[in-house]
Amino acid sequence: MKVLFVDAGNYCRSPAAEIVARTISARRGASGWQFSSAGLKDKHVGDSADPRSIEACTARGYDLTAFRCREITDDDYLSHDIILAMDRDNAAQLETRRPAGNKTPVRLFLGDREVPDPYYGESDGFSLMMTQIEEGVRALLSKDQG
């Protein structure tokens, strides 16, 4: 299962979701999963993740230091089994960018809830982000367990 996490800039939420998913799936020995992330904007392409996301990940035992931001491409729709958006606006934008004829499911990462963007807020927003991402990843991986 190839999963793509997407947010606005691939700078805060989606990189954290990618590294949390990779780490938890490896710890569980959950083979068959591949995780990546991308952003809808090119603003941060090539940059490391937001330092506050790196710090929030480090505090919970995830290493985000090697991550580099990237923008979503048409090929991402073709090469992933599902695309998980962090919020409704991201999901709507993903639908408008969808290549003609593509049927890759686009869903909210947390089902019917959003992961709020902590970018303009205080550090407690990053802690909430991490709690929601860990919860979402565990739920995603538990679906594979039957």
Summary of the structure (lengths in Angstrom):
residues: 146
radius of gyration: 14.0
end to end distance: 14.5
largest distance: 42.2
contacts: 473
relative contact order: 0.23
helix: 42%
strand: 15%
